[in-house]
Amino acid sequence: MDPFDRGAFVNACHTAFSLASSPEIAKAWNNESACAGMTVGGLTHHLLAQAGHVVNSLNTSPSSDEPIPLLDHYSRADWVTADHDDEANVSIREGSDSSAEAGHAPVLAQAAMSLAHLPESLAAPRSPDH
């Protein structure tokens, strides 16, 4: 059995997109979100961009670096243990807010393109080293 339920991931991405498409999100786009220091638009962009990261990663040639187990990846990630105002977290918030400045419709359009490619990217056969 595959430990990663691809269908559940695709469904979660579509659910996030559906929620992000609401008029309430569009209206609150420039307001501060539940994540202090990040706008609603920035948080929306950050969440919706995850599908695009998966698509891009799966469509990139494999690295020659040694694979890192998932839990090791998170134990090495600066943002996991960083304080709210540490550079690792500030840069995530600022980058997401900056990307969201394009507006609600362009962020959703980019996310829709990623969602359209997500199932085929997840289903594509991978070589053992990819």
C-alpha positions as CSV (number, residue, x, y, z in Angstrom):
1,M,0.0,0.0,0.0
2,D,1.2,3.5,-0.9
3,P,1.7,5.5,2.3
4,F,0.7,8.7,0.4
5,D,-2.9,8.8,-0.6
6,R,-2.7,10.8,-3.8
7,G,-6.4,11.0,-4.2
8,A,-6.8,12.5,-0.8
9,F,-4.1,15.0,-1.5
10,V,-5.8,16.0,-4.8
11,N,-9.2,16.3,-3.0
12,A,-7.6,18.4,-0.2
13,C,-6.1,20.8,-2.9
14,H,-9.5,21.1,-4.6
15,T,-11.2,21.8,-1.2
16,A,-8.6,24.5,-0.5
17,F,-9.2,26.0,-3.9
18,S,-13.0,25.9,-3.4
19,L,-12.7,27.7,-0.1
20,A,-10.2,30.2,-1.6
21,S,-12.7,31.0,-4.4
22,S,-15.3,32.4,-2.0
23,P,-16.3,36.0,-2.2
24,E,-15.4,36.4,1.5
25,I,-11.8,35.6,0.7
26,A,-11.7,38.0,-2.2
27,K,-13.2,40.8,0.0
28,A,-10.7,40.2,2.9
29,W,-7.7,39.7,0.6
30,N,-5.6,42.5,2.0
31,N,-6.7,42.0,5.7
32,E,-4.5,40.3,8.2
33,S,-5.2,36.6,8.3
34,A,-5.4,34.2,11.3
35,C,-1.6,33.9,10.8
36,A,-0.3,37.1,12.4
37,G,1.7,39.2,10.1
38,M,0.3,37.5,6.9
39,T,-2.6,38.8,4.8
40,V,-5.6,36.6,3.9
41,G,-4.2,36.8,0.3
42,G,-0.7,35.8,1.4
43,L,-2.1,32.8,3.4
44,T,-4.3,31.8,0.5
45,H,-1.4,32.0,-1.9
46,H,0.8,30.0,0.4
47,L,-1.7,27.2,0.8
48,L,-2.7,27.0,-2.8
49,A,0.9,27.1,-4.0
50,Q,1.5,23.7,-2.4
51,A,-0.1,21.9,-5.3
52,G,2.2,23.8,-7.7
53,H,5.2,22.8,-5.7
54,V,4.3,19.2,-6.0
55,V,3.7,19.5,-9.7
56,N,7.0,21.3,-10.2
57,S,8.9,18.8,-8.1
58,L,7.5,15.8,-9.8
59,N,8.2,17.3,-13.2
60,T,11.8,18.1,-12.4
61,S,14.7,15.8,-13.1
62,P,15.8,13.9,-10.1
63,S,18.6,15.2,-7.9
64,S,21.8,13.3,-7.5
65,D,21.7,14.2,-3.8
66,E,20.9,11.4,-1.3
67,P,17.2,11.3,-0.5
68,I,16.2,12.7,2.8
69,P,13.5,10.9,4.8
70,L,10.4,13.1,5.3
71,L,10.8,13.5,9.1
72,D,14.5,14.4,8.7
73,H,13.5,17.1,6.2
74,Y,11.2,18.7,8.7
75,S,13.7,18.3,11.5
76,R,16.2,20.3,9.3
77,A,13.8,23.0,8.2
78,D,14.5,26.2,10.0
79,W,10.9,27.4,10.0
80,V,9.7,24.4,12.0
81,T,11.4,25.5,15.3
82,A,11.9,29.2,14.5
83,D,10.1,31.9,16.4
84,H,7.4,33.9,14.7
85,D,9.7,36.8,14.0
86,D,12.8,34.7,12.9
87,E,13.9,35.3,9.4
88,A,12.8,31.8,8.3
89,N,9.1,32.6,9.1
90,V,9.3,36.3,8.2
91,S,10.5,35.4,4.7
92,I,7.7,33.0,4.2
93,R,5.1,35.5,5.2
94,E,6.6,38.3,3.2
95,G,7.1,36.2,0.1
96,S,3.5,34.9,0.3
97,D,2.1,38.4,0.8
98,S,4.2,39.7,-2.1
99,S,3.0,36.9,-4.4
100,A,-0.6,37.7,-3.4
101,E,-0.2,41.3,-4.5
102,A,-1.3,40.2,-8.0
103,G,-4.8,39.8,-6.5
104,H,-7.4,37.2,-5.9
105,A,-8.2,36.2,-9.5
106,P,-4.5,35.8,-10.7
107,V,-3.6,33.7,-7.6
108,L,-6.7,31.5,-8.3
109,A,-5.8,31.2,-12.0
110,Q,-2.3,30.0,-11.2
111,A,-3.6,27.6,-8.6
112,A,-6.2,26.3,-11.2
113,M,-3.4,25.6,-13.6
114,S,-1.5,23.6,-11.0
115,L,-4.6,21.7,-10.0
116,A,-5.2,20.8,-13.6
117,H,-1.7,19.2,-13.8
118,L,-1.7,17.6,-10.4
119,P,-3.4,14.3,-11.1
120,E,-1.3,13.5,-14.1
121,S,1.9,14.5,-12.3
122,L,1.0,12.3,-9.4
123,A,0.1,9.4,-11.7
124,A,3.2,9.6,-13.9
125,P,5.4,6.5,-13.6
126,R,8.6,7.2,-11.8
127,S,12.0,5.5,-12.1
128,P,13.4,4.1,-8.9
129,D,15.7,7.1,-8.6
130,H,12.9,9.7,-9.2
